[in-house]
Amino acid sequence: MMKTIIDAIIVVEGKSDVTFLSSFLEADFVTTNGSDIPPLTIEHLRELSHKRDIIVLTDPDAPGERIRAILDEKIPGLKHSFIPKKMAIKHHKVGIAEADKNTILSSLSHHVVSTPSSKRGTISFSDLYRLGLAGRESCDGLRESLADRFHLGHVNAKLFLKRLNAMDIDLGRLEEAMHEIRG
């Protein structure tokens, strides 16, 4: 079987993720060993980021989001790939190693690049509220469908806005996607 070559460092949480991904990807991997990322790992990734792209591919759960936030705070310009939580569950476990190969490959082909807030898109929280994507109990389903469409991972309203703007998705594109989803 031919492996897909990824010319980037892929950051995952543990050895089982590396074992699974290595079965169909040829890439360099760095593990965080959970959400308590050792300072030496962060420094190693910071140094690597000057020479190579780094793609963060963590589990679609709270610890995975914590890892992303820690790395984003310490290392500028990271790329993030997200797996929808519903596609990463097997035997009551949630994780990268529980997803299938095609889901992973699709995720890796759609990254969100971390950008400083001064260089981001123009959608505001009031836009999300006006469109019914924030501030209402009924907005979670539509927001989740849009997050899947744009490969943003599992998001609350604040994270949804941050990732839309990081991808420079404008209001017109967001509204168009909403109309397509609603049919």
C-alpha angles and dihedrals in degrees: 000000000000114000122221111244117225113188095205141077109264115207115209134166104245153357095271088060091052092048092051096043093045089060090073106009131070104206143116114264134199120191124211094200090225132313096314093080112193114241090236090058091051091049091047091051092046090055092046091050090068090062107025141031114258120210117195111212107173132160116283094247140088096279090049090053090048090054091050091050093049093049093045090053093051103034124042123215101025119161118227128205119191133205116204107246092232088059093051103057124105129155090357091302125118119210151101091273089057094057123087127251096254093051090052093047091049090049093050091053091059115053131174111217118215109239132183112257090248091064103047140108126280106245112122133204089249088059089055091049093048091050092050094249096118140030097031131091092228096055100081096082096051092043090050091050090051092046088054091048092053095037094241100141126229107331143175117216095272094049091043090056093046093051095044089054093044088057090046092236107168128216093257093055091047093050091046091053090048091054091048092051094046089049 
